[in-house]
Structure formats: C-alpha cells, structure tokens
Amino acid sequence: MNREFIMDEKKISVIVPCYNVAPYIERCVASLRRQTYQNLEIILVNDGSTDNTREICERLKETDSRIKVVQKENGGLSDARNAGIEAAAGEFYSFIDGDDFIESDTYEALIAEMKDSSVSMVAGGFIVTDIQGNKTVSVCPKRMYLSKEEAFVDLFGRKRYISQSSCNKLFRKELFQNIRYKKGIFNEDMEILPRLLDVSDHVVILNKPIYHYIKKPGSITSSEYSMKRFEATKIEEDIVRLCKEQYKKLIPYATFYELDCYHGMLQNLRECSNRSEFKKQEKIIKFKIFR
C-alpha cells in the first residue's frame, strides 16, 4: 500500500443520513472515528427524526472536531444524502447509513486505490447480519480493475460484485458535479449508479469486506409492497435507454438486467401480504417480462 499517498491529506467527506437511528448511530460514528485513515469529515444529516437522534448527533459533534451536523426537515434518504453533498468539503465522498458500520481500515483500503487518477470509484464487499445474528460475507473473489463498460457488464450480471449500493464505495467528488440522488423514489441507489458510471473512467472492486449491513425488521427493503416499488420499473427502462443511446454493445446485458429486475419485482410482489391491492401492477410487470 502506498503510504506516501495515504498520508497526503486527501479529505474524505463521510455523509451519514440519520432518521430515527438513536439505538445505532453511536456505533456507526464510533466505527468512523476509529478509522486508520484519519483525514475525515463526518457529516451527520438528521432527516427530521422523531426520536432522540437529533440530540445524540449534537452530543457526538462535541466529541470530535471532524463531526458536523446538518439538521433538516424529513425528506427521505435521497434528500438527506443530497444535503450532505452540499455541505461536503472533501475530495472524496462516502455514504454510510446511520444504522450500519464499517471495518476500521475501510478508508485506508479504499483511498489507496485512488492514487491512480483514472479510478473514479472504489467498491468493497459486505458483511450482512440478519435478524437472528447470522453473518454472511459477500465479496469479490479477486481485485478487479474495470473500465466503465466492464463495470456496467458486472452491474448487469447476476453476481454484481460492484453492487447497487452507494454505501460500500468511495467516489471522487467530480462525479457529483451535475448528479444528485433522485428524491421520492424506491431504490435510489439503483437509479443513480448507472449515471455515476456514465461519467466515470475506471472502477476498482476490492476482494475485501468493508461494510457491515444490519438487517432489521420493518426496514424499507422488507416492508409491504407499494407504488414506489412498482415505479422502480422506470429505472430499468432508463438504463436500457442509456445503453441504446451511448453503449450499444451493452444492450443485451442491459436487457437481461431489465428482465432479471422485473422477475425479482414479480417474486417480491407475490410474497407481500398486500398483493391483492396491486393486481393491475402485477399484470403490467408480467407483460413487461413477456415483452
């Protein structure tokens, strides 16, 4: 690892959206404070929490000069991340959910790859803990250095080592010059990643787990079906449209990705307790698969 680059005072802005995460936010911030790479700006964005998250964030700010707090009305995850971006002063951006945490050497490993100026983003693996406490490690079998076209192919595949999540990645701030998270949608990560790849050069995927994702009952990914979930079909259509316009060789991969996503949506809808409320949407998804 290039220690000279590591100590070159490149600041990372860590953006932490916080909504009703009082039981978890101290653990999250503790994992950031003990990073082996210390030049961090920790931005806690309290998104109109109704528990005592606000007070905890303000107290945490007094414990470390690197912590700043943004207080705002509730606007959702995308809005909170965008607020963090507006407040960020670092050369690199990282997004961590307030109820998760990261390994202590995460930023040292990620920023070391940025010594190559052609690398626009770096991704690591996940350690997923379910409700029963069982852990599953999801990680790339080897380090991969990909062009953006190769990164698209990885994203469109079944294994998706790059993953759709924003939380396991380090981004150059330039990627967000004209890009922000789309508000009011389900799966904002899936919507923004193709747009970020489109303005990227190269992507590195590490064969190292860095991010602890904690599954919790009642989370957004396990709740009942909603129109926001159905409207996510537009995301896949936009991705295929992007490939038709700019990456024609990737159209077969994008089409497979679209079909795979529709199949996942249909399976998810069938497992939801309120399936009967979305008969029309189920027919539309089936038609999209048939088409």
Phi, psi and omega in degrees: 000136184282095183294329179299317178292319182302323183266015186273020172057040172276117186277136174253125173269115180261113185260119186241096175293135183231114174226110179052051181245030182308320181287348190238337192296326179295321176297317179300309182295324178300322179292333177281320182293331182267015178298141176291335172264117194262343186279076184241153168240112186260110185253108178268116182256102178280112187267060177064041181300149179255356173262205181263027176302318181304311183294321179295317179300316180296323178291319179297326179301328182283348184267347185205125183294345180280349184268130170234153184239132174249120177259130181211163173290156182297127180220000180097170185300314181299316181296321179294317178296319178297321177297322177294320177299317180297330182270352188282143178238001183280168177273347179225150180242141173225144180239122179235129176286141188295345179257009176244184176203172186230162176294154188292336181254020183303306186286332174296319180290318184290313186287337177300329179287341183281358175297336173275111185294347178277353181273121183265328178211152179232136180238147175239188182262179184242150164243110186258127178247122182274183185297330180275356180092004178284138183252140176230129179261126178242112187211149177294138183293339178206160177296136180234134176245111192238143165290167181295328177295318178294325177295321176299316180299319178297316179298323183281350182277179181284322185283321176050066179295332178289330183063156179279341187294145172276343193280346180257023189229158169241130185242145166288140185297334183299335180298333184262014181303318180235019185232136173223163177291139180280129184278152171072024180238163174267136180066059178295335178294318180295330181284320188274330187301315177300325179291325177289320177298325182299329180256012179268168173255281177239159180231137174249133173246119183274149173267058184215125175283130185233336191244129177264108176261123183253115178284135181228147178296141178081011179289165183299332182277351181237009183279179181294163180293150182213167177296329178299322177295317180296319182295346177294346176300333179295331180297313180297320179296322179293323180295315178297320179298318178301316181292322179296327182276325190232339184225067188299328179293342183266359184304314179300321179293317180295323179293319176298317179301316179299313180298317180297319179295318178298319179297319178296321178297318180295317179297317179298316180298319181295335182268352182279147182290339182255030182305322185297340181280351187233041180297319180296315181293325178296320178296321180295316179297316179299321179294320179298319178296314180298318180299000000 
